[in-house]
Amino acid sequence: MAVAASLWSLIFAAAHLVWACGWYVGLDPVAAAAAFDRPWFLAYDVVVALGCLIAASAFGVLAANRGGRLRSAAHLVSVVAAVVVAVRAVTGVGALAWRGSALTGALASGWDVWFVLGAVLFGAALRTRPRSVRVARETH
């Protein structure tokens, strides 16, 4: 699952970098052009892309099953990433539910589905630990 979480992060980093370059793939072009007309929004996309690359690296470390401080740091970064993506998923679906169209709206909103997928992958990646880590924790 950590590999899948890492891939999710890489795909989302790529999307933000593409948007920062002015290609609004997957976005409403008129709304995106208006949003990117503000300099802080470009900075936001670059920061999100960097955060996604850091998360992808962290999940990659977890997938590699390396021990020590690097794994501990990667786990902490992965937890933070999981919380951020889960909060975005819950608020997106919650907003749809508030408007009275939870199921059909969630299915119609690809971005909300994308964030729910990310939250599930990140949570599963954190939940599934390699056997060597479980054994080490159980013996202490």
Protein Blocks (a to p, Z undefined) as FASTA:
>chain_A
ZZmmmmmmmmmmmmmmmmmnopaghiafklmmmmmmpmklmmmmmmmmmmmmmmmmmmmm
mmnopghjllmmmmmmmmmmmmmmmmmmmmmmmmmmmnopmmmmmmmmmmlmmmmmmmmm
mmmmmmmccfklmmmmmmZZ
